[in-house]
Amino acid sequence: MDLFEAINTQRAMRRLLPEPVPDELIWRILEAATRAPSGGNYQLWSFIVIRDPDIRQRIAGLYLDGYRRSQAGLGEAIQASEMAIRMTRSADYLAQHMAEVPVLILVTARPAYTDPITPPGASIFPAVQNLMLAARALGLGTTLTTVHRHHEAEIKELLGIPEDVETMALIPVGWPRGRFGSGARRPVEKVTYWDRWGLRREL
């Protein structure tokens, strides 16, 4: 798949089929993740591939609780636009069906070893995006979630993650129920300034 086609048609796929995903494809998207740049080329990432149904079930329970907390915290901040309603419905679906997703990939980092002025995500989220683009090229659906961090301590205990390692993102991976397509985005010329804040150019 052409790179720009993958970029332009990648979207959060929260409704995933329970059908298994071959290990070969998981290795391919993880290999793509490790090709990402990282500060100082330290490559502080680690990935936990979670297939065990019992572990997925326990993570799903923690995720659902975290999701409910997040939604309660938003309150009236949620706009009742058609787009927001669709997004909320798909997020609700994922929260209710997380245990059915065939593969969960937990992305971790060792922030203690990064430059103190550099947030750990600066070196981790390029790898996450590589993973998700590779998944898109293979026809797999993904979405970037961090809701599990409401239960960071429980997740770390469940998976035996060392104290000095931080969980950065939980990526559900599976065959999508829906279709890929271009998501709604603000026009690039509306979010780009040239040389200084506020100076725009027409595309």
Protein Blocks (a to p, Z undefined) as FASTA:
>chain_A
ZZklmmmmgccdfbdcfbdcdfklmmmmmmmmmmpccehilopaccdddfblklmmmmmm
mmmmmmmmmmmmnmmmpccbfklmmmmmmmmmmmmmmmmpmbdcdddddfklpcfklcfk
lmmmmmmmmmmmmmmmnopacdddfklmmmmmmmmmmnopafkbccfbdcdddddfbdcd
ddddddfklmccehiahiacdZZ
